[in-house]
Amino acid sequence: MFAINPADPAPIWKQIEEGMRRLIALGALKPGAPVPSMRDLARDLRVNPNTVSRAYQRLTEGGVLAVRRGEGTFVADQPAQPRKSEKHEMLRDAALRYVSAVVATGAELNEAVEAVESAYEKLVRQERNLHGRTRDRSL
């Protein structure tokens, strides 16, 4: 599904939230699809179930996930996208963390931009390949 990076300064619940948003944005989790239970995801990620609960609660409040009593948690039929201000805040926070690492390594701006472009392409390719394999298995 996705991994948690203990070295990342972002809280684990935020990494989970971002991971779920990424899977939905890339189509790996479709509208209406079930998501792992909080306990299952906590076990898979080796984190406290309360941490997953916090991420799921935020995603539910944000209209990204929907809870169906007795059935579980699902991607909302029309998952909400982050508001423009939220999107800018998320990008700004991630950019500051990245730029801090760039400066610490002594890299040049063009190297940092190339690394971002490469990482973006790699992530999208990996998620789409994973999604394609999942779809193929269900046929």
N, C-alpha and C positions, 0 to 999 in steps of 0.2 A: 504494500500500500504506500507507505512513506516511512521515513526514518526520523528519529529525534536526534538532534545533535546536542549532547550535554555541554559542549564547549561554546555553543551559541549563547550570547547573553540574553536572548529573548526567552521569556518564561516558557516552560514546556507546554502549558495550555495554549499559548499563542502559536507555538510551532504546530500543534495539533490542529488548531483552527485554520492556520494558513495551509497546512497539508490537505485538509478536507476541501477548502476553497479551491486549491489548485487542481485536485482530482475532478471536481465538478466543472471547473472552467475548461479543462482539457477534454472533457467528455468521458473520462474514465468512470465517473459516476453520473448516471443519467437521471433526469427528473423522475421522481417516483421510485427510484431504486432504493432497496434497503441498505443501511449502513451497518457496520459491525456494532454489536452491543457495546455498551461502555466497558463492561468487564472483559469482553473478548479483545477489544482494542487495547485496553490497559495491559492485559497479559501479553499481547503481541509486541507492544512498544516497551514493555517492562517499566510501566509507570503506575502511579497510584490511580485507582478508579476515580477518585475525587477530582483529579486533574483532568481526566477525559470528560467527566461530568461538567466541569466548568466550561470547557471548550464547546461541548454539545449544547449547553444552555445558551451560550453567547450566539452560536450559530442558529439555534431555534428562535431566540429573540430577534435575530437579524433577518429572519425569513428564509434562511438557507436550508434548514432542516425542518421537518415536521414530525411530531410525535403522534402516533396512533395508538391509543390505549389498547393494551392487550396484544398488539401486533409488533410494536417496536418503533424504531426511528428510521425515517426515510428522507431522501433528498426531496425538498419541496417540489411540488408540481411546476412551479415557476420560481426557481431559486433567485432570491434577491441578490443583486450585485452591490458591492460596497458603494456608498454615496461618494460623490466626487471628493468631498472633504476627507472621508475615510481613506479613499484610494491614495490621495496625495500624502496623507499622514503615514500610511503604510510604506509608500515608496520613499518618502523622506527618511523614515527611521531605518529602513533597509539600506538606503544609500549612505547614510552616515556610518553605519556599521561597516559597510564595504569600503568606503573611502578611508576609514581608520586603518583597516588592514592594508590597503594600498599604500598609504603613507608609511606605515610601519615597515613594509617590505622595501620601500624605496623605489617602487615601480613608477613609471611615467603614466600620464593620463591616457595616452594612446594604448598602452599595454592593458590598462584597466578596462578601457572600452572594449578592446578585443576580447578580453576574458569574459566580460558580461555577455557579449554577443554569442561567444562560443558556448557558455554555460546555458544561456537561454535556448539555443538551438538543440543542445544535448538533452536538456530537461524535456522539452516538448517532444523530441524524437523518442526518448525513453518512455514517456507516459503514453504516447500514441501507440508505440509498439506493444507495450503491456496491454493497453486497451484492446488492440487488434487481436492479440493472442487470446485474451479472455473471451472476446466475441467469437473467435473461431472455435474455441472449445465447446461453446454452448450450441453449436450447430449440429 
